[in-house]
Amino acid sequence: MRIYKWLDRRLNLKPVERTLLDEPIPGGASWIYVFGSATLFLFLLQAVTGMFLAIYYAPTPDHAYDSIQFIEEQVTFGAFVRGLHHWGASGMVVAIGLHMLQTFLYGAYKSPREVMWMVGVVLFLIVMAFAFTGYLLPWDQTAYWATQIGLNMVGTVPLVGEFLMKVMRGGELLGALTLSRFFAVHVLFLPAILVTLIAAHLFILRRVGPAGPWTDERASLGRETFYPRQVYMDAVVMLAVFAVLASLALLVPFPLTDKANPSDTSFVPVPEWYFLFYYELLKYVHGPLEPLATWVLPMVVVLGLFFWPFIDRNPVRNPIKRPAALVSGLLFLLVVFSLLGLSIRNLYAVPRVDPALARGQALYQQFGCIGCHRIHGEGGAVGPELSYVGDGRPDREWHLKHFRDPQSVSPGSFMPKFPLDDKQVNDLTSYMLSLKRTPS
């Protein structure tokens, strides 16, 4: 408090405090108003984790993949920070989606808040642009081929598509210039645009005030300042969101696929879940109708969202008394979640095998391990049985040390030290840990 009073005497902070904390909320504080603050918190989390990742990241095709592996395996808390950044991106899409849905249901886009809604739609598009540009940065197979598909879709836009695709790629092919441009856009251009738009969004909110409940009767019950109850609710939600993301970062790893190989045209990429509905839609539209899915429908949806305050001219905010708007919103969500559900079902219907397991099994054969070890009745009996070694007590770290130097963890072992690089050690370890009674 002494420091605050000292600063207040010099910077006159009281008016800023009143602007930020004493804003009246019609109808009082509510848990339904927390999504905007949650989105802002997630953006700050993405910015902080992104800055730490950028310290070690090298945006070149020769080093990008290896730098991500280095972050995952060598940097203290590197895997955790990368996990926070990955899951934070999903959390941000969810939070801004819920914020827009709450605004839509409450009719908070109506006069005098049309501009605030339009800025919010652009913010949503910027968040999706963050997701798209960040997807290429690991430079693995999924990142490379998913981005290739996205660029090809841009190329279908009439008149300017080919030009836009070349600008995004930095030339004729997806390569070093593409990666450096995506990195620059992801860490420099988009954050600057997003911060500016967030400031504009908050400025407009301060000028027009919160919309409050959708009924005048509820709003007339009284007003309540943003501090303390709404601040408390926002803080609780932020803490809960961080706890969820931290748990996911610790418990659900986000592995890389193989390093990007432009010659491997057989690889079929799977985008992040928030693009899956669009991925599914493209399966049903082919030939001359393909531009309908690649740019016509997206353009119609974006323009419809942007100008929605002028399309829905019903002055009433109660969703029950806005049947056209309510049906339109429900129909849109039904289509999106139906396509998302179909895509997830189709993905899980196909057994997915980690390519590291196949490489590890090949190394097991290549170095003649079968001569000393037995797996499900095949192989020698000189060394330990490995059929269910994945169920044993040694963890991944133990196996990694064992394959690098068997004597370091098993003194007296007659197993030789094989010439394995880090990737081969990881692949062989992954194969060993997959040998379980009940495969996961």
N, C-alpha and C positions, 0 to 999 in steps of 0.2 A: 504493500500500500504506500510506503514511503517513496519508493521508486516511481509508482504511478502518479502520486501527487507532485513529485518533482518534475516529471515529464509534462503533466497537465498544466503546470504553471508556465511552462515554456512553449508547449505546442497546442494548448487549448483543446484538450481531448474530449471534454464533456459533450460538446455538440456531436462529435463522432459517435460517442457512446450512446447518446439519445437516439441518433439516427439508426444505429444498428440494433439496439436492444429494446427501445421503448416504442417500437412500431405497434400500433393497435391491430389485433387480429379480430375481425368480426366473428362473433359466436364463440370466441375463446380458442385456446390451444387444442390441438387434436393430433392423434397418432397418424391420421391420414395425410398430414402435411409434412411428413418427415422425408419424403422421397427426394425432394430438391436438395436438401442438406446432405443426404446420403450420396447423391450423385457428385456433389462438390467435394465431399470427403474422399470419394473413390478417385476423382481426378487428381487430387493432391497426393494420394497414395501412389498412383501411377507415375506421377511426376518424380516423386522421391525415389521409388524403386528403379525407374527408368534411368535416372542420373547415376545411380550406383552401378547399374548394368553397363552403361555407356563407358564407364571407366576402363572396363576390360574388353569391351566389344571392338572388333576390327571389321569395318564394313567393306571387305574385299572378298571376292569368291574364294581366294586361296586361304583366307584366314578366318572368315566369319564362322564357319561350322566349328573349327577347332577352338575358337575363342568361347563359343557357347559351351562346348565340352569342358573347357578349362574352368569356366564359371561354375558349372555343375559339380565338377569333381575335385577341384583344387582350391577354389576361393572359399574362405571361411564364410558360412551362411549363404554362399552363392546360390545353391539349389533352392534354398528357402526364399531368397529375394526374387529369383526368377519365377518361382511358383506363385508368390504374391502378385507379381506383375501379370502373369498369365491369367490367374483366376480373377484378379482385379479387373481385367478387361471384360470378362464375362459379367462380373458384378456391375460394372458401369453400364453395360448394355441393358441389364435387367432393371437397374435403378432408374435410368432415364426413360425406359419404356413404361415403368409403373408411374413415374412422375407425369408423363404425357397422358397416360390413361386416366389418372385422377383428374388432371386438368380438363380432359375431354368430358368425363362424366359430370363434373361439377359445372360445366359450361363456363369455365374461367377464361376462355378465349374470347368471350363476347366483349362488346364495347364497355370500357375503354382499353381493353387488354389485347387487342388484335396484334399489335406490333410485338408484344411480349411472346405471344404464341408463335409468331413467324420467326422470331429469333430463336425460340426453343426448337423449332423444326430444323433450322440450320445447325444448331448445336448437335442435334441427334445425327445429322448427316456427317458432321465432323467427327463424331465418335466412331461412326462406322468407317470413315476414312482412316482413322487411327488403327482400327482393327485390320483393315486391308493392307496398309503400308507396313504395319508391324509384322504381318504374317510372313513376309519374305525374308526378314532379317536373319533367322537361324540358318538359312541357306541349306536346308535339307530337302529331300525329295518332295515331301508334302508341300513345303513352302514354295519351291520352284514351280511345280506343275500346277498348283492351285492359282498362283499368280499368273502363270501363262494363260490359263483359262480365263481369268478375269480380264487380262489385256486383250485377248481375242474377242471378248464380248464388247469391249470398248470399241474395237475396230469395226463392229457392225453398225455403228451410228452413221447415218447417211452424211455425206459431204465432209464432215470433220473427223470421222472415226479413225481413219488411217493416220491422219496428222496427230491426233491425240495419243494414239497408241505409240507412235514413234517418239513423241515428246516424253511419254512416261517411261519408255524403254531406254531412251537415250541413244537410239540407233535402230538398226534392223533386227537385232536379236536381244533376247533377255540375257544380260551379262553384268559385267563390272559396273558400267555406268548406271544400269537399272538399280542395282543394289545401293550404290552411293546416293542416287536420287531419292530412292524410297527412304533411306536412312535420314537424309537431310530433311525431307518433308515430314517424317515421323517425329524427329526430335527438335526441329527448328520452326518450320512453317506452321504446322498444325497446332502446336502448343501456343504460338503467338496469336493465331486466329482464335483459338478456343478461349484464351484468357480475355481477349478483347470482347468476345461475344458474351462471356459470363459476366463481365463488368457491365456490358450494355443491358443484359437480362436483369441483373440486380438493380441497376439504375432505374429501369422502367418499373420494376416492382416497387421501388421506393416512391416513385412519382405517382403511380396509380393505386398502390396499396394492395394487400391480399384480397382475393375475391370472397373468401369465407364460405359458409354453407350455401347450398343452392336455393334455399328458401329464405325469404325475408323474415319469416316468423322466427326461424332459428337464429338468424343473424341479429335480430332485434333483442335477443336475450341479454346481450351485453358484449362488451369488448374486453380483450385481455392483451396486455403487452407481450411482446415476443419473449422477454425475459421475466420470470424465471422458468415457467412451466414448459414452454415450447423448446427453449434451450435444453432443458433437462431431457425431454423426449428425443430430441435430435441427438444428444450425446449418447443416450442409451442405445439408439439404433446404430450409431456409428461404431460403438464398442462391440455390439453384436455382429455387425458386418465384418469388422476386423477379425473377430474370433473365428467366424466361419471361414474366411479367406486363409487365415493362418493355419487352421486345421486342414484345409484342403491342400495348402502348400506343403505341409508336413507329411500328410498321409496319402495323397494322390499325386504321384510324380507325373511330370509331363515329359516323356522321353522324346528324343530326336529319332527320326527315321534315318536312313542312310544319307550320306552327303549328296547334295544335288548333282545329278548326272543328266545333262541335257540330251544325251544320246539314248537314254532309257525311256523310249516312248510307250513302254508297256505299263509304266507305273500309273495307277489310278489314285489321284489325291482325294482326300475327304476334308472339306472345309470345316471351320469351327461351327458349333451348333447353331449360332445365330445367323449363319448363312445357309444352313441345311434346307430350309423351306424353299429358298430360291434355287438351290442345287437340284431339289426334287422337281421343281417346276420345269426346269430345262430339259428333263428327261421326256416330257410329254409334248414338247414343241420342236419340230424339226423342219428342215427344208426351207421353203420360202416364208414360212410362218415364224422362223427363228428370231428375226428382229422384234417380233411382237413380245417375246419374253425377255430378250436381252436389253432392250432400251425403251420400247413403246410403253409397256405396262409399268415399269419402274418410274418412267417420267410422269405418267398419268397419276400414279399414287403419290409421288413427291409433290407435284403441283397441287393435287387435291388436298393433301395435308397442309401445304403452305397457305393456300387461299381458303381453307375451311371456314374461318370466321366470316368470310363474305359469302360462302355457299350456304351455310346454315344461318338464315336470316331470322329464325324464330327468336324473339327477344327473351323468352323464358329460359331459365337455367336448369330447372328441374328436369332430369333425364326422362322421367315418365311422361312429361308433357312435351317431349321432343322425340316422338316416335321415329321420324325419318332419320335423325342423327343417331339414335340408339340402334336402330336396325342396321344402318350403314356400318357403324363401329363393330357390332357383333358379327356381321357378315365378313368384314375384313379379318377380324381375329379368328373366325372359324376357318377361313381359307388358309391363313398363315399356320395355325396350329395343326390343321389337318395335314398339310404338306410336311410340316416338321415331324409329326408323328409317323407318317408313311416313310419318310427318309430314315428316321431312327430305327423303325422296324426292319427296313430292308438292310440297313447296315449290320444290325445284330443278327440277322438271318444268315449272314455270310461269316463263317469262321475266320477269325483274324489271327494270324501267326506273326509273332515278333520276328523280323528278319534276323535279329541278333542270335536267336536260337538256332536257326539253320546254319548260320556262319559258325557258331560255336560247335555244333555237331560235326561240321566239315573239318574244323581244326582238330577235334577229337580223333577223327579218322586219319587225318593227314599226319599227325605226329605219332601214330601207332599206339595210342593210349589203350586201345582195345586188347593189345597184347598182354597187359598187366591187370586191367580192371574188367569186371563183368557187369553188364547192364542187361537185366531181364533175361539172364541165361546165356548171353553171348559175350565171349571174351575170356581172358585168362583170369586166374585166381591168385596171382602173385600179390597184387595190391588190394586195397579195400573194395568191397562191393559198393557200386555207385547207383544201384537201381532207384533208391529212394534217398539219395544224399541231400536233396532239397528239403526233406523233412527233418534233417538233423540240426544240431545246435549251432555249428559254425555259420556265421552270418556272411553277408556279401564281402565285408571288409576282410574277413579271414581268408576267404577264397582268393580274393585279389592278391593279398600278400603271398599266399601259398603258390599261386601260379607264377608270380614274379620271382620268388626265391623260396623253394620248398623248405630249405633248412631253417629259415627264419621263424617258421611256425611249427615245424615238425623236425626237431633236431634228430639226426640219425636216419632220416628218410633216404631211401635209395632212389627216389624220383629225381631225374636230372632237371637242370634249369634250362628250359626251352627258350629259344630266341623269339619272344613274343613282344609285340609293341602294345601300347596301352589299349588300343581298340580291340586287338585280339584277346588280351587278358579279360576285358569286359565281356566280350562275346562268349568266351569259354565259361566264364563265371555265370553268365545268364543261362547258358545251357545246363550247367550243373544244378543250379537252383530250380530249374524247371522239372527236374526228376523227382516227382512226388507221387505218393499213393493216390492223392486226389488232385489232379492238375487244376490250377487256377485259371 
